[in-house]
Amino acid sequence: MNRGYLVLFLGVIAGLIAYQGWTSLRAGCRDGDLNCQLAWMREDLSLTDEQFARVVELHARSSSRLRQLALDIGRMETEFAAFEQTRKSEGRVDFLEFARFVAERRELEAAADQSARSLIEATADVMSPTQRLRYLALVAPAAAPPGAGAGADTGRP
């Protein structure tokens, strides 16, 4: 089940990064120019200047935390690959170390999920009801509570 969360989170992050890259190339956004990166929200959701300024502020405050969580998840994937390589090549597993890894990964995934949901909720709170519905429809996969992602219907991770 945690693997499903990780895949979902990484998929959302990859999708956001791909979308930002595409919009950056299309619109010529510079790295770190949050106004430019979030311009799609202003256009698609018809945000007022005040709403847009608040959305930019919310994203600016949370972007470093989300980036760090994504880097940590990437590190955890590398560590898992090392565990798997050891298991395959040597036929042994350090169960205590693996248990520590699993616990750390669960905490990290929970923190990443909560951070993403908090940002989405805070952003939605800035919007009118009509804008909020459109925005939540656009970001629904990232806003879904744990267990609602991939594999939830089948009981598989």
C-alpha positions as CSV (number, residue, x, y, z in Angstrom):
1,M,0.0,0.0,0.0
2,N,2.8,2.4,0.8
3,R,4.4,1.6,-2.5
4,G,1.2,2.8,-4.1
5,Y,1.4,6.1,-2.2
6,L,5.0,6.5,-3.3
7,V,4.2,5.8,-6.9
8,L,1.2,8.2,-6.8
9,F,3.3,10.9,-5.1
10,L,6.2,10.5,-7.5
11,G,3.8,10.5,-10.4
12,V,2.2,13.7,-9.2
13,I,5.6,15.3,-8.7
14,A,6.8,14.1,-12.1
15,G,3.7,15.4,-13.7
16,L,4.0,18.8,-12.0
17,I,7.7,19.0,-13.0
18,A,6.9,18.0,-16.6
19,Y,4.0,20.5,-16.7
20,Q,6.3,23.2,-15.3
21,G,8.9,22.4,-17.8
22,W,6.5,22.5,-20.7
23,T,5.0,25.8,-19.6
24,S,8.5,27.2,-19.0
25,L,9.5,26.3,-22.5
26,R,6.3,27.5,-23.9
27,A,6.1,30.8,-21.9
28,G,9.8,31.3,-21.4
29,C,9.7,31.1,-17.6
30,R,13.0,31.5,-15.7
31,D,13.8,29.2,-12.9
32,G,12.4,30.4,-9.7
33,D,9.9,32.8,-11.3
34,L,6.9,31.7,-9.4
35,N,4.6,34.3,-11.0
36,C,5.5,32.9,-14.4
37,Q,5.2,29.2,-13.3
38,L,1.8,29.8,-11.8
39,A,0.4,32.0,-14.6
40,W,-1.7,29.0,-15.9
41,M,-3.7,29.3,-12.6
42,R,-4.3,33.0,-13.2
43,E,-5.6,32.3,-16.7
44,D,-7.5,29.0,-16.3
45,L,-9.2,30.0,-13.0
46,S,-9.6,33.7,-13.7
47,L,-7.9,34.7,-10.5
48,T,-7.9,38.3,-9.4
49,D,-4.6,40.1,-8.7
50,E,-5.1,39.7,-5.0
51,Q,-5.9,36.0,-5.3
52,F,-3.0,35.4,-7.5
53,A,-0.6,37.2,-5.1
54,R,-1.8,35.1,-2.3
55,V,-1.4,31.9,-4.3
56,V,2.1,32.8,-5.3
57,E,2.9,33.5,-1.6
58,L,1.5,30.1,-0.5
59,H,3.5,28.3,-3.1
60,A,6.7,30.3,-2.3
61,R,6.4,29.3,1.3
62,S,5.9,25.6,0.6
63,S,8.1,25.0,-2.4
64,S,11.4,24.4,-0.6
65,R,9.7,21.9,1.8
66,L,8.1,20.0,-1.2
67,R,11.4,20.0,-3.1
68,Q,13.2,18.6,-0.1
69,L,10.6,15.9,0.4
70,A,10.9,14.9,-3.3
71,L,14.7,14.7,-2.9
72,D,14.3,12.6,0.2
73,I,11.9,10.3,-1.5
74,G,14.4,9.9,-4.4
75,R,17.1,9.1,-1.8
76,M,14.8,6.5,-0.3
77,E,14.3,4.9,-3.7
78,T,18.1,4.7,-4.2
79,E,18.4,3.1,-0.7
80,F,15.7,0.6,-1.5
81,A,17.4,-0.3,-4.8
82,A,20.6,-1.0,-2.7
83,F,18.6,-3.2,-0.4
84,E,17.1,-5.1,-3.3
85,Q,20.5,-5.4,-5.0
86,T,22.0,-6.9,-1.8
87,R,19.1,-9.3,-1.5
88,K,19.4,-10.5,-5.0
89,S,23.2,-10.7,-5.2
90,E,24.0,-12.0,-1.7
91,G,20.7,-13.6,-0.7
92,R,20.6,-11.7,2.7
93,V,18.7,-8.9,4.2
94,D,19.5,-6.8,7.3
95,F,16.0,-6.9,8.7
96,L,16.6,-4.3,11.4
97,E,18.0,-1.8,8.8
98,F,15.1,-2.6,6.4
99,A,12.6,-2.0,9.2
100,R,14.2,1.4,9.9
101,F,14.0,2.1,6.2
102,V,10.3,1.2,6.0
103,A,9.4,3.3,9.0
104,E,11.4,6.3,7.6
105,R,9.8,5.9,4.2
106,R,6.3,5.8,5.8
107,E,7.0,9.0,7.7
108,L,8.4,10.7,4.6
109,E,5.4,9.7,2.5
110,A,3.0,10.9,5.1
111,A,4.8,14.2,5.4
112,A,4.8,14.6,1.6
113,D,1.2,13.7,1.3
114,Q,0.2,16.1,4.1
115,S,2.4,19.0,2.7
116,A,0.8,18.6,-0.8
117,R,-2.7,18.4,0.6
118,S,-2.1,21.5,2.9
119,L,-0.8,23.5,-0.1
120,I,-3.8,22.5,-2.2
121,E,-6.3,23.3,0.6
122,A,-4.7,26.6,1.4
123,T,-4.7,27.5,-2.3
124,A,-8.3,26.5,-2.7
125,D,-9.3,28.6,0.3
126,V,-8.1,31.7,-1.6
127,M,-10.6,31.1,-4.4
128,S,-14.3,31.6,-5.0
129,P,-16.5,28.5,-5.0
130,T,-16.5,28.2,-8.8
131,Q,-12.8,28.7,-9.0
132,R,-12.3,26.2,-6.2
133,L,-14.3,23.5,-7.9
134,R,-12.3,23.9,-11.2
135,Y,-9.0,24.0,-9.3
136,L,-9.8,20.9,-7.2
137,A,-10.8,19.0,-10.3
138,L,-7.4,19.9,-11.9
139,V,-5.4,18.7,-8.9
140,A,-7.7,15.9,-7.6
141,P,-5.1,13.1,-7.7
142,A,-2.7,15.1,-5.4
143,A,-5.6,16.2,-3.1
144,A,-6.9,12.7,-2.6
145,P,-6.6,11.3,1.0
146,P,-4.3,8.4,1.6
147,G,-5.7,5.1,0.4
148,A,-7.7,6.8,-2.4
149,G,-4.8,6.4,-4.9
150,A,-3.6,3.7,-7.1
151,G,-4.6,0.2,-6.0
152,A,-7.3,1.4,-3.6
153,D,-10.0,-0.5,-5.6
154,T,-8.1,-3.7,-5.8
155,G,-6.5,-3.8,-2.4
156,R,-3.1,-4.0,-4.0
157,P,-0.2,-1.5,-3.5
